[in-house]
Amino acid sequence: MARTNDARESSKGEARNYSWEPFNENNTAAMKHGGRSPRQLRPIAENLTSELIDVSPWLGSPLFRSAIDAWAWAEASCVLFRQWFTEGGLWTEDGELRAGLDMWDRYEKRAATLRDKIGLDPSAWTRLVASMAGIGPEGADALDQMLATGRELLAQRDAKALDDGVAE
């Protein structure tokens, strides 16, 4: 049965004579974790991209732009979810799992998949270098940078092994 205006009016009770200030344009009053908020994600993703390209310059190649952007945004979501659950815990006061854990898990899986695709772990990096061997001229600079970095990493590993061997 539909309520009439009279029923609605009578259920309101007396006015309390207060009001709230209108929300500002960039308010975050309703935000929980920010894991899906472009306003929260963008600066984190940009910082992650910058840090990644500093340590892996070949990933700055236009060939990798979309993959790096996708990874950075997924990783930024993980950062915000991790912060949210670290500060508030995984459980509610009622002993229930907190809302958002499934979403965080999906972002973590996506970020892990993207890390693998762009070579951010040793085995993925090796596969990526091997797959780039067939890339044409547009990828040659990126491949050269990757190979130079690979040679540097191998030299560091060999130097450490030599140091470790001498110390024994």
DAJOQUI-V54130 format. One record per pair of residues at least 4 apart in sequence whose C-alpha atoms are under 7 Angstrom apart, sorted by the first residue. I is the first residue (numbers start at 1). GAP is how many residues later the second one is. Records with the same first field share a line. If there is no record, write none. Layout:
I=GAP ; GAP
This chain:
3=4 ; 5
4=4
5=4
6=4
7=4
8=4
23=4
33=47 ; 48 ; 51
34=6 ; 46
35=6 ; 42 ; 45 ; 46
36=41
37=4
38=4
41=4 ; 32 ; 35 ; 36
42=4
43=4
44=4 ; 32
45=4 ; 27 ; 28 ; 31
46=4
47=4
48=4 ; 24
49=4 ; 19 ; 23
50=4
51=4
52=4
53=4 ; 6 ; 7
58=84 ; 87 ; 88
59=5
60=4 ; 5
61=4 ; 81
64=4
65=4
66=4
67=4 ; 51
68=4
69=4
70=4
71=4 ; 40 ; 43 ; 44
72=4
73=4
74=4 ; 33 ; 36 ; 37
75=4 ; 36
76=4
77=4 ; 30
78=4 ; 26 ; 29 ; 30
79=4
80=4
81=4 ; 23
82=4
83=4
84=4
85=4 ; 5
90=7 ; 8
91=4 ; 5 ; 6 ; 7
92=4 ; 5 ; 6
100=4
101=4
102=4
103=4
104=4
105=4
106=4
107=4
108=4
109=4
110=4
111=4
112=4
113=4
114=4
115=4 ; 5
116=4 ; 5 ; 8
117=7
119=5 ; 6 ; 9
120=4 ; 5
121=4
122=4
123=4
124=4
125=4
126=4
127=4
128=4
129=4
132=11
135=4
136=4
139=4
140=4
141=4
142=4
143=4
144=4
145=4
146=4
147=4
148=4
149=4
150=4
151=4
152=4
153=4
154=4
155=4
156=4
157=4
158=4
159=4
160=4
161=4
162=4
163=4
164=4
